[in-house]
C-alpha cells in the first residue's frame, strides 16, 4: 500500500509517481483552488491546464512545496528516510523534467488529469 499518483491524458496514463507527498499536497491545494469538493483527497480527479503544470514546475524549481506534507502510507520527503528525497538535487530535477515533458508533448486540446490512490 502507498500513495500512487497518476497523470492522465484522456484515458491514457502518461506519468506515475509513488509516495511523493509534497506533489500530492500541491495537487490537493490546486483542487481546492479549482473548487473541487471532497472529504478525502483520494481518487479525486483534477483537470489540469498547461498553466497549472508551469506553475508546478516553478514551485518545484523554487522549492515552494510543502515538504512536510504527510499522510497514511504516503512515504516521506525527509532525506534521511528516502534516497529519492526532494533534498536530492538529481531526483528533484528528474521530477521537473517529467512535468516539462508532459507540457512539451501536450497540445491545447489535451485533457490532462491528476488522480491518486492510497
N, C-alpha and C positions, 0 to 999 in steps of 0.2 A: 504494500500500500504506500501511497505517497501522492504528492501533488504532481499531476500530469497536466501539462499546459500545451495548447494547440493553437496554431494559426491556420485558418482555412481560407481558401479561395473557392467560393461556392461550396461544393461538397468535397473538394479535394484538400487533404491535409498537406500544407506546404512547409510547416515548421513544427517542431516538437521540442519542448523543454521539460525537464524533470526537476522538481524541487528547487525552484528559483523564486523564493517568496518575495523578494524585492520587486521583481517584474509582475508577479501576480497582484501584489498590493497596488502597483501603479495602474494596472488594468481595472482593479476594483474601483479605484478613485475615478478613473475615466468613465466607468459605467454609471457611477453616481452623478458625475457631471452631465452625462447624456440623459439623465432622468430615468434610468432603468431601476425598477424596484425589485428587491429580492430580500429574502430572510437571511440567506447564507450565500456568499459569493462562491457557489459551487455549481457547475453545469449551467452557468449563465452566459449566453452568447452576447458578445458585444460587437456591434457593427463598427468596423474601423475605416476611417478615412485616411488617405495617404498623409494628410497633415498630422493626424494623430501619431503616426509612426515617425514622422520627422521630429515631433515634439518628444517622443520617447527616446529617440537617438540622442537628441540634445540633452535630455535629462540624464541619460546614461553617461554620455561623454563628460558631463559636468558633475557626475556623481550626486545627483539630486533625488535619488530614490530613497525609500525608507529601508535602509539596510538592516534595521532591527525588526522588520516585519517577520511574523511567525504565525504558526498555526499547527494544528494537529496533523502530523505526518508531512509537514511542509519542508523539513530539512532546515538548514541553517546557512546564513551568509557569513558566518564567522570563519575567518581564515584558519584558525586552529582546528576547526571541526570539519572543514571541507576544502580539499585541494583545488576544487574548481571555484574558489571563493571570488567574490567581487573585488577583493583586495589583490587578486592575482591578475596583473595587467594583461597578460596574454588571453585569459579566459574572457575578461571584460571586453576586449577588442573583438574577440570572436563573436560574442553576442551582438555587439553593434553591427558587425559585418553581416550577420544573418538578417537583421531587420533592414539593413541597407539593401541587401539583395532582394528582399521582398518588395521594397519600393521600386527598385530598378526593373524588376520583372513584371510589375503590375501596371495596368493602364487605368484610365479614368472609369472604365466600365467594370473593373474588377470588384467583386463583392468579397471583401475581406472580413473575417470574424475572428475574435479571440474566444476560446472556450477552455474550460478546465474541469478536472475531476479529481477529487481527493477523498 
